[in-house]
Amino acid sequence: MPNDRIALVLFAGKAYMQMPLTTDHRAAQLFVSSAGPDAVPQQGTVISEALKMSAKAFNNTDRRFKAVVLLSDGEDHDPEADKTSRDLAEEGMMINTIGIGSAEGANIIDPATGENKKDEMGNVVITKLNEDELRLIADNTNGVYVRLQSSDDAVAAIKKNLSQIETRAYGDVSLMNFKTFYWWFAGAMLIFLLTEFFIPERKKALA
């Protein structure tokens, strides 16, 4: 979707605006490629804060054309995600969710040690895909939930749903609203040309 603006929010136990809305898709790719578990020092999953941070990226005066793609395992440590998504739906936001992980549960490998990640108590951390949470968030906002099994299928499902939103063309100065008055000037020019055509030319006598 090359004409769409993109922002990037990273979150775990806290949410951060990694990149504000921009039409620079190459910059977005760089930010995504550098994203990782260590980008957010505070561990956990607070989806409601991520959604609120995403809402801040948009123009608050515009109640349309807002879409969020939430990638998460849905294992939320904050019960506010349901209420937050319903509040954002009233502001015209669509939230599409992509579930990543195993519904049966899986270990998390610590990239620093190569071993299973452990919590402060020394217990092995198990991540579990919470599809019910992600599906609820999507349903609250007229979005769709997709479980990530094939990236191509997930992209196709999200694009199909996003295509239902009326889109606008944005430039780098997209936060400004422009009105064109071109047709006013073109119309006035046409009237002058027609008027000149019907006015007879007078020959001036040479002295």
Buried (B, 14 or more C-beta within 10 A) or exposed (E): EEEBBBBBBBBBBBBBBBBEBBBEBEEBEEBEEEBEBEEBEEBBBBBBBBBBBBBEBBEEEEEEBBBBBBEBBBBBEBEBBBEBBEBBBEBBBBBBBBBBBEEEEBBBEEEEEEEEBBEEEEEEEBBBBBBEBBBBBBBBBBBBBBBEEEEEEBEEBBEEBBEEBEEEEBEEEBEEEEEEEEEEEEEEEEEEEEEEEEEEEEEEEEE
